[in-house]
Amino acid sequence: MVAIRLCSSRRAQRRLPIPAVPDYHLPIYPVAGVNGIDWQKGIGAGPYILESFQPGVQTAGKRNPNYHKAGRPYFDDVTLITILDDSARTNALVTGTRSSSAA
């Protein structure tokens, strides 16, 4: 069960079952218009800066030179390939075309 307590008009606190593991699927995006999200731009606070985003195809990013951890990220760029079909994703892993999956 998740309990949410309102601490102030600008702050809420969640109580999650232990252990609570952060989820990398919850990125932060800037606001676009009224109650909208600008999916084309990230805020640039993470290890990589968004270079391109093709929904259902791939997401590419380059190293953030202003990242707060010295010597990181370890790679100059990263590309996340989306393979929506379970069989195709499994085949890509088995044949070695792809090296990991987060399905």
LINVENGI-V934325 format. One record per residue. N is the residue number from 1. RES is the residue in one small letter. SS is DSSP state (hx for helix, st for strand, lp for the rest). NEAR is the number of other C-alpha atoms within 10 Angstrom. Layout:
n={N | N}
res={RES | RES}
ss={SS | SS}
near={NEAR | NEAR}
This chain:
n={1 | 2 | 3 | 4 | 5 | 6 | 7 | 8 | 9 | 10 | 11 | 12 | 13 | 14 | 15 | 16 | 17 | 18 | 19 | 20 | 21 | 22 | 23 | 24 | 25 | 26 | 27 | 28 | 29 | 30 | 31 | 32 | 33 | 34 | 35 | 36 | 37 | 38 | 39 | 40 | 41 | 42 | 43 | 44 | 45 | 46 | 47 | 48 | 49 | 50 | 51 | 52 | 53 | 54 | 55 | 56 | 57 | 58 | 59 | 60 | 61 | 62 | 63 | 64 | 65 | 66 | 67 | 68 | 69 | 70 | 71 | 72 | 73 | 74 | 75 | 76 | 77 | 78 | 79 | 80 | 81 | 82 | 83 | 84 | 85 | 86 | 87 | 88 | 89 | 90 | 91 | 92 | 93 | 94 | 95 | 96 | 97 | 98 | 99 | 100 | 101 | 102 | 103}
res={m | v | a | i | r | l | c | s | s | r | r | a | q | r | r | l | p | i | p | a | v | p | d | y | h | l | p | i | y | p | v | a | g | v | n | g | i | d | w | q | k | g | i | g | a | g | p | y | i | l | e | s | f | q | p | g | v | q | t | a | g | k | r | n | p | n | y | h | k | a | g | r | p | y | f | d | d | v | t | l | i | t | i | l | d | d | s | a | r | t | n | a | l | v | t | g | t | r | s | s | s | a | a}
ss={lp | lp | st | st | st | st | st | st | lp | lp | st | st | st | st | st | lp | lp | lp | lp | lp | lp | lp | lp | lp | lp | lp | lp | lp | st | st | st | lp | lp | lp | lp | lp | st | st | st | st | st | st | lp | lp | lp | lp | lp | st | st | st | st | st | st | st | lp | lp | lp | st | st | st | st | st | st | lp | lp | lp | lp | lp | lp | lp | lp | lp | lp | lp | lp | lp | st | st | st | st | st | lp | lp | lp | lp | hx | hx | hx | hx | hx | hx | hx | hx | hx | hx | lp | lp | lp | lp | lp | lp | lp | lp}
near={6 | 7 | 9 | 11 | 10 | 10 | 9 | 8 | 6 | 6 | 8 | 10 | 11 | 10 | 11 | 12 | 10 | 6 | 6 | 8 | 8 | 7 | 7 | 6 | 6 | 7 | 9 | 14 | 15 | 14 | 14 | 11 | 8 | 6 | 6 | 10 | 14 | 12 | 13 | 12 | 17 | 18 | 13 | 15 | 12 | 17 | 21 | 22 | 21 | 21 | 16 | 14 | 16 | 11 | 9 | 10 | 11 | 13 | 16 | 16 | 17 | 17 | 19 | 18 | 14 | 14 | 16 | 12 | 9 | 8 | 8 | 15 | 17 | 8 | 10 | 13 | 16 | 15 | 14 | 12 | 14 | 16 | 16 | 11 | 9 | 10 | 10 | 11 | 18 | 16 | 13 | 16 | 14 | 11 | 9 | 10 | 10 | 13 | 9 | 11 | 13 | 5 | 9}
